[in-house]
């Protein structure tokens, strides 16, 4: 009887501790994106190849949109949560960022492609609220874990994305994308790309 009561007490304590921890986690609201906000990232892939990418907000568009200029002077569109909109289409976007954001949130993600035989579907969840350090500094961030499967006529990709979304910089400070592809010739070598924030400038 004592053992049963002890197990019950421990279970109740764990439940209360988890509830208290969850309640203590902050809830992030959608950031206020402004013209002039700018980010610079370093992307590192296999064989020590690196690339620097810049993003500058040049316009807030009607209908919940944001236009950014890239370092090659081209423009891309995003929604107000800064999910990229390929060709400006929301159904082509993989909605990794969703607000309000808190630890424990889970949702399905999917996107379409110009080729109807290609699709990507999966799930996302906010796994933790934690401190990370990148070249731009130290930030408190929400760790979002996304698992998807991209299917084409020629191959299938398992995609594993971990993104640290940080309210202080209005976007993410780090993300790691691992792709494992299986084609007609068998499994390909996994590919991993790491992106880290070098600089962030707020328009105020």
C-alpha positions in Angstrom: 0.0 0.0 0.0 2.8 2.4 0.9 4.6 1.7 -2.3 1.4 2.4 -4.3 0.9 5.7 -2.5 4.5 6.6 -3.1 4.2 6.0 -6.8 1.0 8.0 -6.9 2.7 10.9 -5.1 5.7 10.8 -7.4 3.4 10.8 -10.5 1.5 13.8 -9.1 4.7 15.6 -8.3 6.0 15.0 -11.9 2.7 16.2 -13.3 2.7 19.4 -11.2 6.4 20.1 -12.0 5.8 19.7 -15.7 2.7 21.9 -15.5 4.6 24.6 -13.6 7.5 24.5 -16.1 5.2 24.8 -19.0 3.3 27.7 -17.4 6.7 29.5 -16.8 7.6 29.3 -20.5 7.0 32.6 -22.3 4.7 32.9 -25.3 6.0 34.7 -28.4 3.8 36.9 -30.4 4.3 37.6 -34.1 7.2 40.1 -34.5 6.6 43.5 -35.8 8.5 43.5 -39.1 9.5 46.9 -40.5 11.1 48.3 -43.6 14.8 48.4 -42.9 15.1 45.3 -40.8 18.1 43.4 -42.0 19.8 40.0 -41.4 23.0 38.5 -42.5 23.6 34.7 -42.3 26.4 32.3 -43.0 25.5 29.0 -44.6 27.8 26.1 -44.2 27.5 22.9 -46.2 29.6 19.9 -46.9 33.3 20.1 -47.8 33.7 23.4 -45.9 31.8 25.4 -48.4 30.3 28.5 -47.0 28.0 31.2 -48.3 26.9 34.6 -46.9 23.2 35.5 -47.5 21.7 38.9 -46.7 18.0 39.8 -46.3 16.7 43.4 -46.2 13.0 44.3 -45.7 12.1 46.7 -48.5 8.3 46.7 -48.3 5.4 45.6 -46.2 2.9 44.2 -48.7 -1.0 44.2 -48.6 -2.5 41.0 -47.5 0.0 40.0 -44.8 3.2 40.0 -46.9 6.8 41.1 -46.6 9.3 41.8 -49.5 13.0 41.3 -49.0 16.0 42.2 -51.1 18.7 39.5 -51.2 22.4 40.0 -51.6 22.2 39.3 -55.3 19.7 42.2 -55.6 16.8 39.9 -56.3 13.6 40.0 -54.3 11.7 37.3 -52.4 8.3 37.5 -50.7 7.5 36.2 -47.2 4.4 36.2 -45.0 4.3 38.3 -41.8 5.7 35.3 -39.8 8.7 35.3 -42.2 7.9 32.0 -43.9 9.3 32.2 -47.5 6.6 32.3 -50.2 8.1 30.8 -53.4 6.6 32.7 -56.4 4.7 34.7 -53.8 2.3 31.8 -53.2 1.2 30.8 -49.7 0.4 27.2 -50.8 4.0 26.9 -51.9 5.3 27.8 -48.4 6.4 25.5 -45.7 4.9 27.2 -42.6 7.7 26.5 -40.1 7.0 29.8 -38.1 3.6 30.0 -36.5 2.4 32.5 -33.9 1.6 32.8 -31.0 4.5 30.4 -30.3 5.1 28.4 -27.1 6.8 25.2 -26.1 4.6 22.2 -26.8 2.9 23.5 -29.9 2.6 21.0 -32.7 1.1 21.4 -36.2 1.1 19.8 -39.6 3.1 21.3 -42.4 2.8 20.8 -46.2 3.5 22.6 -49.4 2.8 22.3 -53.1 5.1 22.7 -56.1 4.7 23.9 -59.7 5.1 20.2 -60.6 2.0 18.4 -59.3 3.9 15.2 -58.9 6.1 16.8 -56.2 4.8 17.3 -52.6 6.2 17.8 -49.1 4.3 16.9 -45.9 5.2 16.5 -42.3 4.9 17.8 -38.8 6.5 20.6 -36.7 6.7 21.1 -33.0 8.2 23.6 -30.6 10.5 21.4 -28.5 12.2 23.8 -26.1 13.0 27.4 -25.1 16.7 27.7 -24.7 19.8 29.9 -25.0 22.0 29.5 -28.0 25.2 31.3 -29.1 25.9 32.2 -32.7 28.3 34.7 -34.3 25.7 37.5 -33.8 25.6 36.8 -30.1 23.7 35.0 -27.4 19.9 34.7 -27.6 16.9 33.1 -26.0 15.2 31.0 -28.7 12.4 28.6 -29.4 13.7 25.3 -30.9 11.4 24.2 -33.6 11.8 20.6 -34.9 10.4 19.8 -38.3 10.2 16.4 -40.0 8.9 16.1 -43.5 9.0 13.8 -46.5 9.4 15.3 -50.0 8.3 13.1 -52.8 9.1 13.4 -56.6 8.9 11.0 -59.5 12.6 10.2 -59.2 13.3 10.1 -55.5 12.1 10.6 -51.9 13.7 12.9 -49.4 13.5 12.7 -45.6 14.1 16.2 -44.3 15.0 17.0 -40.7 15.0 20.8 -39.9 15.9 22.2 -36.5 15.4 26.0 -36.3 16.0 28.3 -33.4 13.5 31.1 -33.7 14.5 34.1 -31.6 12.1 37.0 -30.7 15.0 39.3 -30.1 16.1 39.2 -33.8 12.5 38.8 -35.1 13.5 35.7 -37.1 15.8 32.7 -36.6 19.4 32.7 -35.3 20.3 29.2 -36.4 19.0 26.3 -38.3 20.3 22.9 -39.3 18.8 21.0 -42.3 19.6 17.4 -42.9 18.4 15.7 -46.1 18.4 11.9 -46.6 17.4 11.0 -50.2 16.5 7.6 -51.6 16.4 7.3 -55.4 16.2 4.6 -58.0 19.9 3.9 -57.5 19.6 3.5 -53.7 20.3 5.8 -50.8 22.4 8.9 -51.3 24.8 10.4 -48.9 23.0 12.6 -46.3 23.5 16.3 -46.8 23.6 18.8 -43.9 23.5 22.6 -44.1 24.0 24.8 -41.1 22.9 28.4 -41.1 23.9 30.9 -38.4 23.1 34.6 -37.9 26.1 36.9 -38.4 24.4 40.2 -37.9 20.9 41.6 -37.3 19.9 45.3 -37.7 16.5 46.4 -36.5 14.8 49.3 -38.2 13.7 50.5 -34.7 
